Amino acid sequence: MTALVLALAVNGLVWGLIIALIALGLSIIFGLLDIINVAHGDFFMLGTVFALVLASATGSYWIALVLVPVIGFGVGLLME
């Protein structure tokens, strides 16, 4: 029981830090550029879906960790 509570606490802390990091990055971008761009959320969701599909298809988290940023960079270049 204690191990489960500890694992859930660490998991919650990690997810909270990830969300805080995303929010901090967006607030810096919006604060410095004075441009409101709602496409950032779309890119985060697209990367998440790519990572989930790739990790499920290959069974390896590490392949998704390496390939998803490259795919995301390519999609960003195409959209720009």
C-alpha positions as CSV (number, residue, x, y, z in Angstrom):
1,M,0.0,0.0,0.0
2,T,2.8,2.4,0.9
3,A,4.7,1.6,-2.4
4,L,1.5,2.4,-4.4
5,V,0.9,5.7,-2.6
6,L,4.6,6.7,-3.1
7,A,4.4,5.7,-6.8
8,L,1.2,7.7,-7.3
9,A,2.8,10.7,-5.5
10,V,5.9,10.6,-7.7
11,N,3.7,10.2,-10.8
12,G,1.6,13.2,-9.8
13,L,4.7,15.3,-9.1
14,V,6.2,14.5,-12.5
15,W,3.0,15.3,-14.4
16,G,2.6,18.5,-12.5
17,L,6.1,19.5,-13.3
18,I,5.6,18.8,-17.0
19,I,2.4,20.9,-17.1
20,A,4.2,23.7,-15.2
21,L,7.1,23.6,-17.7
22,I,4.7,23.8,-20.7
23,A,2.8,26.7,-19.0
24,L,6.0,28.5,-18.2
25,G,7.3,28.2,-21.8
26,L,4.0,29.5,-23.2
27,S,3.9,32.4,-20.8
28,I,7.4,33.4,-21.7
29,I,6.6,33.2,-25.4
30,F,3.4,35.2,-25.0
31,G,5.0,37.7,-22.7
32,L,8.0,38.4,-24.9
33,L,6.4,38.3,-28.3
34,D,3.1,39.9,-27.4
35,I,1.5,37.5,-29.8
36,I,-1.3,35.1,-28.9
37,N,-0.8,31.9,-30.8
38,V,-3.2,29.1,-29.9
39,A,-1.4,26.6,-32.2
40,H,1.0,25.7,-29.4
41,G,-1.6,23.5,-27.8
42,D,-2.2,21.7,-31.1
43,F,1.5,21.0,-31.5
44,F,1.7,19.6,-27.9
45,M,-1.3,17.3,-28.6
46,L,0.1,16.3,-32.0
47,G,3.4,15.3,-30.4
48,T,1.6,13.4,-27.7
49,V,-0.5,11.4,-30.2
50,F,2.6,10.7,-32.3
51,A,4.5,9.4,-29.2
52,L,1.6,7.2,-28.1
53,V,1.1,5.7,-31.6
54,L,4.8,5.1,-32.1
55,A,5.4,3.7,-28.7
56,S,2.4,1.4,-29.1
57,A,3.4,0.3,-32.6
58,T,7.1,-0.4,-31.7
59,G,6.7,-1.3,-28.1
60,S,9.7,0.9,-27.2
61,Y,9.5,4.2,-25.4
62,W,13.1,5.1,-26.4
63,I,12.3,5.0,-30.2
64,A,9.4,7.3,-29.6
65,L,11.6,9.6,-27.5
66,V,14.1,9.9,-30.3
67,L,11.7,10.1,-33.4
68,V,8.8,12.2,-32.2
69,P,10.9,15.4,-31.8
70,V,12.3,14.9,-35.3
71,I,8.7,14.3,-36.7
72,G,7.5,17.4,-34.8
73,F,10.3,19.5,-36.1
74,G,9.5,18.4,-39.7
75,V,5.7,19.2,-39.2
76,G,6.7,22.6,-37.8
77,L,8.9,23.3,-40.8
78,L,6.1,22.3,-43.2
79,M,3.6,24.4,-41.5
80,E,5.9,27.4,-41.4
